[in-house]
Amino acid sequence: MLLRKCCLTGENQQLHTFVYGQYRRTWFYVTTTEVPDSSVLKTVTHFSIVLTAKDFNPEKYAAFTRILCRMYLKHGSPVKMMESYIAVLTKGICQSEENGSFLSKDFDARKAYLAGSIKDVVSQFGMETVILYTALMLKKRIVVYHPRIEAIQEFTRTLPALVWHRQDWSILHSYVHLNADELEALKICTGYIAGFVDPEVSNRPDLYDVFVNLADSEITVSQPAKEAMTMGKLHKEIGQLIVQSAEDPEKSDSQVIKDISLKTREILTNLASFAEVSDDGEKPKLSFETLKQKRFPPATENFLCHLAAAEQMLKI
């Protein structure tokens, strides 16, 4: 699987300096480097260094693998790299070859969550961003296609921020191949954001509820998901809030995320207020009947019902 991801195999003509993704709850970070003539590696033209980790932090592992690459170029032996790897694992620090050092604690997880640009997403998709928001809120399956892996990685890493209250980047699978093993691993996830560089993925409706063609700026909702994804007055309101906030030049990306998050909180607080406490001391659950009595417009009722199910608040 990792050989498929690094760009050293025959069919990959293009060099991707850094790619990352996730497979069965393990993140992989791959840095690929061309070997200069000055290196001790006389018979090698290119190599990749792969780090696997349990956390999502592209900046941290890009910086660390770059240091390991420089060590390998200088010494031509994996021993030095292993020493640094163990130092980071045990002490959270290693010295880099060109004076200076790598510090794990410089790379905060929250920083990694906020590194993408929500404003860029909104400037590309405008009001349609609310389709992505709804899909994420309802834990639907989103597939993103673009021929350039870099474009996919930048776009997909930003999407989980639309549902900031969950702070869950484990739904992100930013580099997937149409390979049986990988697709099987993907299909056991409830909802996900999956990135593909193979245009063939558009002919796989079994893989998505929402298909994003990033190259053509098009979003398509699959037939079976249309009912749950019906848009109404509430969605229009959310869409306008997202667009207004993102278009405000005074606001940073994290302020836009905060605005969206406050709206989400408001919706969830409303939803929680309809829930009834059960006798067995479990957390309050919401019954479909109670929701019906509130006489919301059909699209809003539909959305709230699916949202309650996604948030495990629905009484079955």
N, C-alpha and C positions, 0 to 999 in steps of 0.2 A: 504493500500500500504506500509506504514512504517513497519507494523508488518511483512510483507513479507520480507522486507529488513533486519530487525534485526534478529539475529540468536537464538531467544528465543522460536520460535514455534517448535512443536513436530518433524517435519520432518528434521529439521536442527540439525545434531549431532555435527557439528564442530563449535567452537567458533571463531568468527572473531572480533578481538578487535576494528577495525575501518573500516567502509565502508562509501562510499559516492556516490551520484549520483544526477540526476536532473529529475524533473517531472514537465512538463508544466511551465518552466521558474523559478522554485523554486528549489534551491539546498537543499539537505538533508545530514546531517552528523551524523553518528550513532556510538557511542562508547559503547561497551558492556564489562561488568566487572564481575568477579567472586567475591562473597562476602566472605572475610576471617572470621574466627570464632570470631576474636576480635571486629567485627563491632557491632553497636547497632541494625542492621537489623537481628534479630534472626531467622525469618522465611523465609528469602529470600536467594536463592543461587546465582542468577545472575540477573542483570538488565541492561537495555540499556538507554542511554540518547540520545535523538534526538534533533539536532538543525536544524532549517530551516533558510535559508538565501538567499539573492539575489546575492551574489557574490561567485565566485569560489576561494576557498583558503583552501585546505585540511589541510595544516600545522597549520594555524591559528585556525581552528575549532577543530582539533585534540587536540591541546594544551588546548584550552578553555574547551572542554568537559571532558578532564582528570581532570581538576581542579574541575569542577562541580561534577564529580564522587566521588572525594575524600571528598567533602563536604557532599554528600548524605551518604557515608559510615560512616562518623563521626557523623552526626546529625540525620540521618534517616528521615529527613523532607525536602520536596521540597522548603520550605520557604527560607532557606539560599541560595539555588541555585538561586531562583528568584531574591533575593537581588543582587547577583553578576551579574546576567544576565542584570538587569536594570542598574547597575553601568557601565557595559561595553557598553551598548546601549547609555547611556547618556554621560558618561565621557570618555569612551574608555579605562577604567582601572578597574581591581578588584584585591583585595589582595588574594593570594592563602593561603591555610591552613598551608602549611609548609613555612612560611616566603617567601618573594619574591612576585612578582605580575605579572599579565597578562596585557600586553599592546597591544591594537589593532594596534597601529602604527608600532609595530615591524614587522608586517606581510604585506609586500608590495605585491600588486597584481602581479606586474612584476616578483617578486621572485617566486610566485606560478606558473607563466607561464613557468619559466625556470627550475623548479625543476626536471622535467623528464630528462632522458638521451637519446638524439637523437643518440649518438654514439652506445648505446646498440641496438637501433632499427636497425641501419645500419649494426652492426656486425651480427645481426640475419638474416636480409633479403638482404644485399648486394645491387646489382643492382636493385633488385625488389622493393627497397624503392621508386623508381621513379613511380611505379604504385600507391603507396599511395599518393605521391606528386601530381600526375596528378588527382587522384580522389578528393583530397581536393581542388585543384585549380579549378576544374570544379563543385565543390559543389555536389559531388555524395554521395551516401549512403554507408557507410562502416560499416560492422558488424564484430566484433572481438569475437572469441570464445576461451575460455580456462576453464578447470574445476576449476581452482583456482581464486577466485575473486581478490586476491591481485595482481596476475600476470596481470590480465586485467586492473586493475586500474593504475598500474605503466606504462603499455604500452600505453593505450589509452590517458592518460593525456598529453603525449609527442607529439602526432600527430598534434594537431593544430599549433604547433610551426613550422611545415613545411611550413605553409602559414602565416608566422609572420606578413606580411603587414596588415592582417585583425585583428590580436590580438583578435580573437573571440573564446572564450572557451564555448560559449553557444551552440555550435554544439556538445558538449561532453555529452553523456548519458552513463556513465561508468558502470551502474548496472541496467540492464533491465531484467524483467521476461517476459516469453511468456504468458502475461496476456492481455486480450482484451483491458482493459482500458489503460494500459501502451503502447501497440502497437498502439492504436488509437492516443495517444498523440505524439508518435514518427512519425507516418505517416504524420502528418500535418507540419513537418519540411522539408525544402527544401533539405538540405544535412545534414548528421550527422555522428557521430562516435558512435556506440552503442556496449556496452559490454554485453555478455551473458555467463552464466556458464552452460546453458542447451544445450547438443549436438544436440538436436532436431532442433535448429535454422538453422542448415545447410540445412534442408529440407524446408526452408522458403524463396525461391528466391524472393518472393514479398517484402521482407524486405531489400534486399541489391543489390548494383551494384558491390561492391567488398566485397568478403568474406575472412577474415583472420583467418586461423586456427593457433592460436598462439602456441598451444601445438605441432603441427607437422611442424611449420614454413612454412606453405603453403599459398599462396595468389591466389585466383581464381576470375576472372572477369566474371560476369554473361553475358549470351548471349545477352540480349537487350542492355547492356552497352558497348559491344565490339566495336561498330562503333565509339562512342565518345572517347573511350579509346585506339584507335589504336596508337601503338608506332612507332616513326620514328627517324630520325637523331637528331632532337632537344631533344627528350626524352633521347636518348643515351648520348648526351652531358651533359644534366642535371644529369642523373644517375651517370656518371663518376665524375662530380664535387662533388656530394653528397658523393660518396664513398671515393674519394681522400681526401676530407676535413675531413671526419669522421675518416679515418684511420691515420691521422696525429697525432702522440702522443703528439706533442707540443700544439695542439689546444684543447681548452675547449669546452664543449657542446655549450655554448653561442656563441663562435666564429664560430662553424659549422653552427648554426642557422643564424648567420650574413652572412656567405658565401652564403647560400641557398637564403636568403632574397635579397641579392644584385643581384643574377641571376634572381630572380623573378621580381625585380624592372626593370631590363634591358628588360625583355620580355614585361612587362606592358608598359614601356616607348615607346618601339618600336610599340606596338599595338596602343597606344594613338596617335602616330605620323601619323597613317593612317586615323584617325578619321576626320570627317568634321564637322565644326561648322554649326549648323542649324540656321534658321532665327529667330525662336522664343526664342532665347537667352538661350536655354537649354544647358546642357553640350554636348560637341562634341560626335557624334555617328559615328559608323563604319558601312559601308554597305558591304554586302557580295560581291558585284561586285568589290568594291575597293580592297578587300582582294584577290579576284581571279586574278586581274591584276598584283599583286605582284609576281605571278608565284612561290609560295613556293612549296616544295615537298608536295604531297597529305596529308601525315600524319601531317605535320606541319600546313598546311592550315586548316585542320580539327580541330586540337587542338586549334589554334588561334581563329577560329570561335566559338567553344564551350566556350572558355575562355572569349571572348568578351561578349557572352550571360550571362555567370556567373557573370561577372563584371558589368553587365547592361550597356554595351557600344554598343550593337548591335542595328542597326537600323532595326526596324520591318517593 
